[in-house]
Amino acid sequence: MMEYQPMPHSSEYDAYRNRGDVDPGLFDLLGRLRSYVVRWWTAEAPEHEQYEPGMDRIPEQLQFSNVVSSQLADDIVTRTLQSVGLEGKRHAVAIDLDIPAYLVPSTTPGHSHLYVDVPGGIAHDDYMDLLEVLGRCGVIEEGYAEVSRKRGHSDLRPPWIKKEPVAEPVVAAVSDWDF
């Protein structure tokens, strides 16, 4: 059985964008992703098979779309990569989490700490692999991934602890010293 997915309205987009509590950076990212209108969903299919092949996705402007892909829209970076023979498809991280997650702003502007409450936890080796992949993909700093893997776990400051400013090193010329 097919279920019709009504066309979204730009007024819903405008209302969400103008709420006042939505980070404008989200709309910057969404504007760089491929967006579509999915007209039909297969109601009885498992969630991972809900798209109707061949006729489900129609490219559309963000304010009229009802699905946003992880794939970056065709842009100058993609075209440049393709022109030198490199893989052109690039992605942002856009994941439908089915477990509680908490994104907490870091002391460093534009940075965050992500806590994901995986029921039963993640097996140690799998978590070490996850850190490696996140570092390799640039989601986390490779140095942070490497140190965390050597340590056997990742560390974050709790939200109430602020990073202390690093004091500038004092550089003195040898001539300033009395010998």
C-alpha positions as CSV (number, residue, x, y, z in Angstrom):
1,M,0.0,0.0,0.0
2,M,1.3,3.4,-0.9
3,E,0.9,6.5,1.2
4,Y,1.0,9.9,-0.4
5,Q,3.5,12.3,1.1
6,P,2.1,15.9,0.8
7,M,4.3,18.6,-0.6
8,P,5.9,20.6,2.1
9,H,5.2,24.3,2.2
10,S,7.8,27.1,2.4
11,S,5.8,28.6,5.3
12,E,6.8,25.6,7.5
13,Y,10.4,26.2,6.5
14,D,10.1,29.9,7.3
15,A,8.5,29.2,10.6
16,Y,11.2,26.8,11.7
17,R,14.0,29.0,10.5
18,N,12.6,32.0,12.3
19,R,12.0,30.3,15.7
20,G,15.0,32.1,17.2
21,D,16.4,28.9,18.8
22,V,17.8,27.4,15.6
23,D,21.5,27.9,14.9
24,P,21.9,29.6,11.5
25,G,24.8,27.2,10.9
26,L,22.3,24.4,10.5
27,F,20.7,26.2,7.6
28,D,24.1,26.9,6.0
29,L,24.8,23.1,6.2
30,L,21.3,22.1,5.0
31,G,21.7,24.5,2.0
32,R,24.8,22.7,0.9
33,L,23.2,19.2,1.0
34,R,21.1,17.6,-1.7
35,S,17.4,18.0,-0.9
36,Y,14.5,16.2,-2.4
37,V,10.8,15.7,-2.4
38,V,9.8,12.1,-1.7
39,R,6.3,11.9,-3.0
40,W,5.4,8.3,-2.0
41,W,6.5,6.1,0.9
42,T,5.8,2.4,1.2
43,A,3.9,2.2,4.4
44,E,4.4,-1.5,5.2
45,A,8.1,-1.8,4.2
46,P,10.8,-1.9,6.8
47,E,12.2,1.6,7.4
48,H,15.4,1.0,5.5
49,E,13.3,-0.1,2.4
50,Q,10.7,2.7,2.4
51,Y,11.9,4.5,-0.8
52,E,10.1,3.5,-4.0
53,P,12.9,2.8,-6.4
54,G,13.2,5.1,-9.5
55,M,10.4,7.4,-8.7
56,D,10.7,8.4,-5.1
57,R,13.2,11.4,-5.2
58,I,12.7,14.6,-7.1
59,P,15.5,17.2,-6.6
60,E,14.0,20.3,-5.0
61,Q,15.0,23.5,-3.3
62,L,15.5,23.2,0.5
63,Q,12.4,25.1,1.5
64,F,10.2,22.8,-0.6
65,S,11.9,19.5,0.3
66,N,10.8,16.8,2.7
67,V,14.1,14.9,2.7
68,V,17.7,16.1,3.0
69,S,20.5,13.8,2.0
70,S,23.9,13.5,3.6
71,Q,25.4,14.0,0.2
72,L,26.8,17.4,-0.5
73,A,25.2,19.1,-3.5
74,D,27.2,19.3,-6.7
75,D,29.5,22.3,-6.0
76,I,32.9,23.6,-7.0
77,V,34.7,21.2,-4.6
78,T,32.9,18.1,-6.1
79,R,33.6,19.3,-9.7
80,T,37.2,20.0,-8.9
81,L,37.7,16.6,-7.3
82,Q,36.1,14.9,-10.3
83,S,38.3,16.9,-12.7
84,V,41.5,15.4,-11.3
85,G,40.1,11.9,-11.2
86,L,39.2,11.7,-7.5
87,E,35.9,10.4,-6.1
88,G,33.5,13.3,-6.4
89,K,30.7,12.3,-3.9
90,R,31.2,13.9,-0.5
91,H,29.0,13.7,2.6
92,A,28.2,15.5,5.8
93,V,27.3,13.5,8.8
94,A,23.5,13.2,8.8
95,I,22.3,10.3,10.9
96,D,18.9,9.4,12.3
97,L,19.8,8.4,15.8
98,D,17.4,6.0,17.5
99,I,18.9,6.4,21.0
100,P,19.3,9.4,23.3
101,A,22.1,11.8,22.3
102,Y,23.3,15.1,23.8
103,L,25.3,17.8,22.0
104,V,26.9,20.2,24.4
105,P,28.7,23.3,23.3
106,S,32.4,23.3,24.1
107,T,34.4,26.2,25.6
108,T,35.9,26.6,22.1
109,P,33.4,28.4,19.8
110,G,32.0,26.2,17.1
111,H,33.1,23.0,18.8
112,S,30.8,20.6,20.7
113,H,30.9,17.5,22.9
114,L,28.7,14.6,21.8
115,Y,27.4,12.1,24.3
116,V,25.4,9.1,22.8
117,D,23.7,6.8,25.2
118,V,24.1,3.4,23.5
119,P,22.1,0.8,25.4
120,G,24.6,-1.8,26.8
121,G,27.6,0.3,25.5
122,I,29.8,-0.3,22.5
123,A,32.3,-3.1,22.6
124,H,35.9,-1.8,23.2
125,D,37.4,-2.8,19.9
126,D,34.4,-1.4,18.0
127,Y,34.7,1.9,19.9
128,M,38.4,2.1,19.1
129,D,37.6,1.5,15.4
130,L,34.9,4.2,15.6
131,L,37.4,6.7,17.0
132,E,39.8,5.8,14.2
133,V,37.2,6.3,11.4
134,L,35.9,9.6,12.9
135,G,39.5,10.9,13.0
136,R,40.3,9.8,9.5
137,C,37.1,11.4,8.2
138,G,37.8,14.7,10.0
139,V,34.8,14.5,12.4
140,I,37.2,14.6,15.3
141,E,40.8,15.6,15.4
142,E,43.1,12.8,14.4
143,G,45.4,13.6,17.3
144,Y,42.4,13.3,19.7
145,A,41.4,10.0,18.2
146,E,45.0,8.7,18.4
147,V,45.5,9.7,22.1
148,S,42.1,8.3,23.0
149,R,42.9,5.0,21.4
150,K,46.3,4.8,23.2
151,R,44.5,5.7,26.4
152,G,41.8,3.1,25.7
153,H,38.9,5.6,26.0
154,S,38.0,9.1,25.1
155,D,37.8,11.9,27.6
156,L,35.6,15.1,27.7
157,R,35.3,17.9,30.2
158,P,31.9,17.8,31.8
159,P,29.7,20.8,30.7
160,W,30.3,22.7,34.0
161,I,34.1,22.6,33.7
162,K,35.5,25.4,31.5
163,K,38.8,25.0,29.6
164,E,41.4,27.2,31.3
165,P,43.1,29.7,28.9
166,V,46.6,28.6,28.0
167,A,49.2,31.1,29.2
168,E,51.5,32.5,26.6
169,P,55.1,31.2,27.0
170,V,57.6,33.7,28.2
171,V,60.5,33.9,25.9
172,A,63.7,35.5,27.3
173,A,66.9,36.1,25.4
174,V,70.0,34.7,26.8
175,S,71.4,38.2,27.2
176,D,68.5,38.9,29.7
177,W,70.0,36.4,32.1
178,D,72.7,37.1,34.6
179,F,75.4,34.4,34.6
